Amino acid sequence: MDTTYYGHGTAAERWERARMFFDAKDYAAAARVLNGLVKEVPEQTGPRLLLARAYYHSAQLRRAEAELRVVVEREPVEQYARLMLGRTLERQGRQEEADAQLRIAAALAGDFADH
């Protein structure tokens, strides 16, 4: 496979290209662009979170989980990452682990109702 296109351009151009693929629901292409971007700027949350979402939407759940765990390890109060991790674990049939993440996400969102 020719991956030249996916890695071409500046980081900002690749970010925009990845977002266009994602918005067009071409999650596999978005993931190809984002994978290289995340390797280049691993400290940035935005590309990693979008990569996790692309993996989630293309049913690459273990990959999504791995990226989300990096985000929540670095930023424990990242509510959306917690929510996504909970949903990813649910889709893998790991409800007990999912429930823990979903409770944290709800608390971070200010939703303190019983869950």
Summary of the structure (lengths in Angstrom):
residues: 115
radius of gyration: 14.9
end to end distance: 46.0
largest distance: 50.4
contacts: 341
relative contact order: 0.10
helix: 74%
strand: 0%
